[in-house]
């Protein structure tokens, strides 16, 4: 199902102190947060997630990863089995298992917005190269570096890939990726946001100068807000975890939020709390303490 309408604002409106409310949903990023650096989910973390679900607390994986990269956690979904992928561009049902994920909601990046973003960023940062992430398919420019764990479906300039009848076909565009070989990552992000303006949402989750560009209102926070509204869950009842700039909006929106010990400075500033690093099972540490307080 596609969802192209403007969404409920993800701006936090504090009403009740979060500590006074029983958590109903845990929203966690994956890379650098739930996953260890070797991309594994520790036995301690698996047990903590299962214990939370047993207590009636839903767990949502909220990631910049595309659906086809969710095999790393597919075995650990419980209950609803939904995940938010592509920085909010898609809600995916993981119950089908590897290779059989179903898109429940798609919030695509309009082709014209994508083309505008490419043009404006080319002008502001010469040397930028692009890739296009779709619901089904991944295409890139010939000069785009090998940053991902897959072979692209096609090679062509971004303008050709994003054209209405372009080489990437008609599948919805979830986001475009923009890489610069020389710029500082945070500087590139600031430059891109200024250049692109409100035509798209620009963020990053990589330690390199790799930006992720989605639809204007699309973020982890706004899609999580939609999913929570559908379940009658308020932001005060959400506990969120993250480590990189693409998590900032989600951590600001959630009633309780935790920056990992390895988090980017902007994430630490945005979160209401802090836990230990991903390699030290920081998410599990908080969940264990939270469940002990509920008992």
C-alpha positions in Angstrom: 0.0 0.0 0.0 1.3 3.4 -0.9 0.9 6.4 1.5 1.6 9.6 -0.2 -0.4 11.9 2.0 1.2 14.3 4.5 1.4 12.6 7.9 0.6 13.4 11.5 3.2 15.7 12.9 6.0 13.8 14.7 6.7 16.9 16.8 6.6 15.9 20.5 3.9 17.6 22.6 4.7 16.7 26.2 1.6 16.2 28.2 2.3 13.5 30.9 5.8 12.8 32.3 7.1 9.7 30.5 8.2 8.0 33.7 4.5 8.0 34.9 3.4 5.9 31.9 3.9 2.2 31.3 5.9 1.7 28.1 3.9 0.1 25.3 6.4 0.1 22.4 10.1 -0.2 22.0 11.6 1.4 18.8 15.2 0.5 18.1 17.6 1.2 15.4 19.7 -1.7 14.2 23.3 -0.9 13.0 25.3 0.6 15.8 22.4 0.2 18.2 20.8 -3.2 18.6 23.4 -5.0 16.5 26.9 -5.5 17.6 29.6 -4.4 15.2 29.8 -7.9 13.7 26.1 -7.5 12.8 25.0 -10.1 15.3 22.2 -9.9 17.8 23.6 -11.1 21.2 21.8 -13.8 23.2 21.3 -11.3 25.9 19.6 -8.9 23.5 17.4 -11.7 22.0 16.3 -12.6 25.5 15.5 -9.0 26.4 13.4 -8.5 23.3 11.5 -11.7 23.9 10.9 -10.7 27.6 9.5 -7.3 26.5 7.1 -8.9 24.0 6.0 -11.3 26.7 5.1 -8.3 28.9 2.9 -7.0 26.1 5.4 -4.3 24.9 5.7 -4.3 21.1 9.1 -4.1 19.6 9.7 -2.2 16.3 12.9 -2.3 14.4 13.3 1.1 12.9 16.2 1.3 10.5 17.8 2.9 7.4 18.3 -0.6 6.0 16.2 -1.7 3.0 13.8 -4.6 3.5 16.1 -7.1 1.8 18.7 -6.5 4.4 16.4 -7.4 7.3 17.4 -11.1 7.4 19.7 -10.3 10.3 16.7 -9.8 12.6 13.9 -11.7 10.9 14.3 -14.6 13.3 13.8 -12.2 16.3 10.4 -10.7 15.4 7.5 -11.5 17.7 3.8 -10.8 17.5 3.1 -8.2 14.7 6.5 -8.8 12.9 6.6 -5.3 11.5 9.7 -3.2 10.8 10.2 0.4 9.6 12.8 0.4 6.9 14.5 2.9 4.7 14.4 5.7 7.3 10.7 5.5 7.4 10.0 5.0 3.7 8.5 1.6 4.2 6.7 -0.5 6.8 7.5 -4.2 6.2 6.0 -7.4 7.4 8.9 -9.7 8.2 6.9 -12.8 8.9 7.5 -14.3 5.4 11.2 -14.8 6.3 14.2 -14.1 4.1 13.3 -13.1 0.6 9.5 -13.0 1.3 9.1 -9.7 3.1 5.8 -7.9 2.4 5.5 -4.1 2.1 2.6 -2.9 4.3 3.1 0.8 3.7 5.3 2.7 1.2 6.0 6.4 1.5 7.9 7.0 -1.7 10.1 9.8 -2.9 8.5 11.5 -5.9 10.6 11.3 -9.0 10.5 15.0 -9.6 11.6 15.7 -6.0 14.4 13.2 -6.4 15.6 14.8 -9.7 15.5 18.3 -8.0 17.6 17.0 -5.1 20.1 15.5 -7.5 20.4 18.6 -9.5 20.7 21.0 -6.5 23.3 18.8 -4.8 25.3 18.4 -7.9 25.5 22.2 -8.1 26.3 22.6 -4.4 28.8 19.7 -4.1 30.4 18.8 -7.4 31.7 15.3 -7.4 28.7 13.8 -5.7 27.7 10.4 -7.0 24.3 8.7 -6.5 22.4 5.4 -6.1 18.7 4.8 -6.2 16.9 2.6 -3.6 13.6 1.2 -4.6 11.0 -1.2 -3.1 12.4 -3.9 -5.4 15.8 -3.0 -6.9 19.0 -1.0 -6.4 20.6 1.0 -9.1 23.6 3.3 -9.1 25.8 5.6 -11.2 28.9 4.1 -12.6 31.1 6.1 -10.3 29.3 5.2 -7.1 31.7 3.3 -4.8 31.2 -0.3 -3.6 29.6 0.6 -0.3 26.9 -2.0 -0.1 26.7 -5.7 0.2 25.2 -6.3 -3.2 25.6 -6.0 -6.9 23.4 -3.2 -8.4 20.6 -4.1 -10.8 21.8 -1.4 -13.2 24.3 1.4 -13.9 23.3 4.8 -15.3 23.4 8.5 -14.4 20.9 9.3 -11.7 18.9 11.5 -14.1 18.4 8.5 -16.4 17.5 6.2 -13.5 15.0 8.7 -12.1 13.3 9.7 -15.3 9.6 8.6 -15.6 10.5 6.0 -18.2 14.1 5.6 -16.9 16.3 2.6 -16.6 15.3 1.9 -13.0 11.7 1.1 -14.0 8.5 2.1 -12.3 8.9 0.6 -8.8 8.6 3.3 -6.1 11.7 5.1 -5.1 12.3 4.9 -1.3 15.4 7.0 -1.2 18.4 8.2 -3.1 21.9 7.8 -1.7 24.5 10.6 -2.3 28.2 10.0 -1.7 31.0 12.5 -1.8 34.6 11.2 -1.8 36.2 14.2 -0.1 33.7 16.2 2.1 33.4 15.9 5.9 30.2 13.8 6.6 28.6 16.4 8.9 29.6 19.2 6.6 28.1 17.4 3.6 24.9 16.9 5.5 24.6 20.5 6.4 25.4 21.6 2.9 22.8 19.2 1.4 20.0 20.3 3.7 20.6 23.9 2.8 20.8 23.2 -0.9 17.8 20.8 -1.1 15.5 22.6 1.3 12.0 21.3 1.7 12.1 19.2 -1.5 13.3 16.2 0.4 14.4 15.0 3.9 18.2 14.5 4.1 20.0 12.6 6.8 22.8 10.2 7.3 23.7 7.0 9.2 27.1 6.1 7.7 30.5 7.2 9.2 31.4 8.2 5.6 30.1 11.2 3.6 27.0 9.2 2.5 23.6 10.9 2.6 20.2 9.3 2.5 17.5 11.4 0.8 13.8 10.6 1.3 10.4 12.2 0.7 9.9 15.7 2.3 7.9 14.4 5.4 9.5 11.0 5.6 11.6 10.1 8.6 11.9 7.3 11.2 9.9 9.6 13.6 7.0 10.4 11.3 6.4 6.8 10.2 6.8 5.6 13.8 4.2 8.2 14.8 1.8 6.8 12.1 2.3 3.2 13.3 1.7 4.2 16.9 -1.4 6.2 16.1 -2.8 3.2 14.4 -2.3 1.3 17.7 -3.6 4.0 20.0 -0.1 4.4 21.4 1.1 7.9 22.5 4.6 9.1 22.1 4.9 9.1 25.9 4.5 5.3 25.8 7.4 4.8 23.4 11.0 4.0 24.4 13.5 4.6 21.5 17.2 3.8 20.9 19.6 5.1 18.3 23.2 6.2 17.5 23.3 8.3 14.4 21.8 11.5 12.9 19.0 9.6 11.2 17.7 8.7 14.7 17.5 12.2 16.1 13.9 13.0 15.2 12.8 9.6 16.6 14.6 10.1 19.8 13.2 13.6 20.2 9.7 12.4 19.6 9.7 9.4 21.9 8.7 9.8 25.6 11.9 8.0 26.7 15.0 7.8 24.5 18.5 6.5 24.8 21.7 7.4 22.9 24.1 4.5 22.7 27.5 4.9 24.3 29.0 5.0 20.8 26.4 7.6 19.5 27.0 10.7 17.4 27.1 13.9 19.5 23.8 15.1 17.9 22.1 11.9 19.1 23.4 12.3 22.6 22.1 15.9 22.7 18.6 14.7 21.4 18.1 11.7 23.7 16.6 11.9 27.2 19.0 9.3 28.4 22.1 7.3 27.6 23.1 3.7 27.7 26.3 1.7 27.1 27.6 0.9 23.6 26.1 -1.5 21.1 28.9 -4.0 21.7 28.0 -4.0 25.4 24.3 -4.7 24.8 23.1 -1.2 25.6 19.6 -1.8 24.4 19.3 -5.0 26.5 20.6 -3.1 29.6 17.8 -0.6 29.5 15.1 -3.2 28.7 16.2 -5.4 31.6 16.0 -2.4 34.0 12.7 -1.3 32.6 11.1 -4.7 33.0 12.5 -5.0 36.5 10.8 -1.7 37.4 7.5 -2.9 36.0 7.5 -6.1 38.1 
